[in-house]
């Protein structure tokens, strides 16, 4: 698979929820479709600050023949993250031969500032 110059990834915070002790946020990753005609799917990877991506374990993946609801023209996926942890994402395209593209640009989820805490 050839190297892609324009493979951009965006991130949007959908909702923030709370639980007892562990709060999560659902973020939507959105990216430009890969321009190669032989792309058959995508994989998304996540890392927290000061960690590396685990390319053996995508946080999300799709193959076009596995779903009827995935839109090839405006690809997106939802991922849950820890509400108060800086988190980074990249997406890779997958072709019919099983080859992966290089990483998209890195998009980041920035946690909200902590409020109401006393020390």
C-alpha positions as CSV (number, residue, x, y, z in Angstrom):
1,X,0.0,0.0,0.0
2,X,1.5,3.3,-1.0
3,X,2.1,6.1,1.6
4,X,-0.7,8.5,1.9
5,X,-0.2,12.3,2.3
6,X,-3.8,13.2,3.1
7,X,-5.3,10.7,5.6
8,X,-6.7,12.9,8.3
9,X,-8.3,12.0,11.6
10,X,-10.6,14.1,13.7
11,X,-12.0,13.6,17.2
12,X,-15.3,14.8,18.8
13,X,-16.5,14.3,22.3
14,X,-20.0,12.8,22.2
15,X,-20.9,12.4,25.8
16,X,-19.5,12.2,29.2
17,X,-20.9,9.9,31.8
18,X,-20.2,9.2,35.4
19,X,-20.1,6.2,37.5
20,X,-18.9,5.4,40.9
21,X,-15.2,6.3,40.8
22,X,-14.6,5.8,37.1
23,X,-15.9,8.2,34.6
24,X,-15.8,7.7,30.8
25,X,-16.2,9.8,27.8
26,X,-17.4,8.5,24.4
27,X,-15.5,10.1,21.5
28,X,-16.2,9.8,17.8
29,X,-13.2,9.4,15.5
30,X,-13.8,10.6,11.9
31,X,-11.4,10.5,9.0
32,X,-11.1,11.1,5.3
33,X,-11.6,7.9,3.3
34,X,-8.4,6.3,2.1
35,X,-8.1,7.1,-1.7
36,X,-7.0,3.7,-2.8
37,X,-9.7,1.6,-4.4
38,X,-8.5,-1.6,-2.8
39,X,-9.2,-0.5,0.8
40,X,-11.5,-3.0,2.5
41,X,-11.5,-1.7,6.1
42,X,-10.0,0.3,8.9
43,X,-8.4,-0.2,12.3
44,X,-8.2,2.4,15.1
45,X,-5.6,2.3,17.8
46,X,-5.4,4.1,21.1
47,X,-2.7,5.1,23.5
48,X,-2.5,7.1,26.7
49,X,0.1,9.7,27.4
50,X,3.7,8.2,27.6
51,X,2.5,4.9,26.2
52,X,3.0,3.3,22.7
53,X,0.3,2.1,20.3
54,X,-0.4,-1.6,20.5
55,X,-0.7,-2.4,16.8
56,X,-1.6,-6.1,17.6
57,X,-4.8,-5.0,19.4
58,X,-6.9,-2.3,17.7
59,X,-9.5,-0.6,19.9
60,X,-11.9,-0.8,16.9
61,X,-11.9,-2.3,13.4
62,X,-14.2,-2.8,10.5
63,X,-14.1,-4.8,7.3
64,X,-16.6,-3.6,4.7
65,X,-18.1,-7.0,4.1
66,X,-18.8,-7.5,7.8
67,X,-21.3,-4.7,8.1
68,X,-24.0,-3.0,6.1
69,X,-24.1,0.1,8.3
70,X,-20.6,1.4,7.9
71,X,-20.3,4.4,5.5
72,X,-17.3,4.1,3.2
73,X,-17.5,7.8,2.2
74,X,-17.5,9.3,5.7
75,X,-15.9,6.7,8.0
76,X,-16.4,7.1,11.8
77,X,-16.2,5.0,15.0
78,X,-17.0,5.6,18.6
79,X,-14.5,4.8,21.4
80,X,-14.9,5.0,25.2
81,X,-12.0,6.7,27.0
82,X,-11.2,7.6,30.6
83,X,-12.7,11.1,31.1
84,X,-9.6,12.4,32.9
85,X,-6.8,10.9,30.9
86,X,-5.1,12.4,27.8
87,X,-5.7,9.9,25.1
88,X,-4.3,9.7,21.5
89,X,-5.6,7.9,18.4
90,X,-4.5,6.9,14.9
91,X,-6.3,5.0,12.2
92,X,-4.9,2.6,9.5
93,X,-6.5,1.5,6.3
94,X,-6.5,-2.2,5.4
95,X,-6.3,-3.4,1.8
96,X,-7.6,-6.6,0.2
97,X,-4.2,-8.2,0.6
98,X,-4.2,-7.6,4.4
99,X,-1.6,-4.8,4.1
100,X,-2.0,-1.8,6.4
101,X,-1.4,1.8,5.5
102,X,0.9,4.0,7.6
103,X,-0.7,5.8,10.5
104,X,-3.1,8.7,9.9
105,X,-2.2,11.8,11.7
106,X,-2.6,11.6,15.5
107,X,-5.7,13.0,17.0
108,X,-6.0,13.6,20.8
109,X,-8.7,13.7,23.4
110,X,-7.9,16.3,26.0
111,X,-9.6,15.8,29.4
112,X,-11.6,18.6,31.0
113,X,-9.9,20.5,33.9
114,X,-10.6,19.1,37.3
115,X,-12.9,21.4,39.2
116,X,-14.1,21.5,42.8
117,X,-11.2,19.7,44.2
118,X,-9.6,20.8,47.5
119,X,-6.2,20.0,48.7
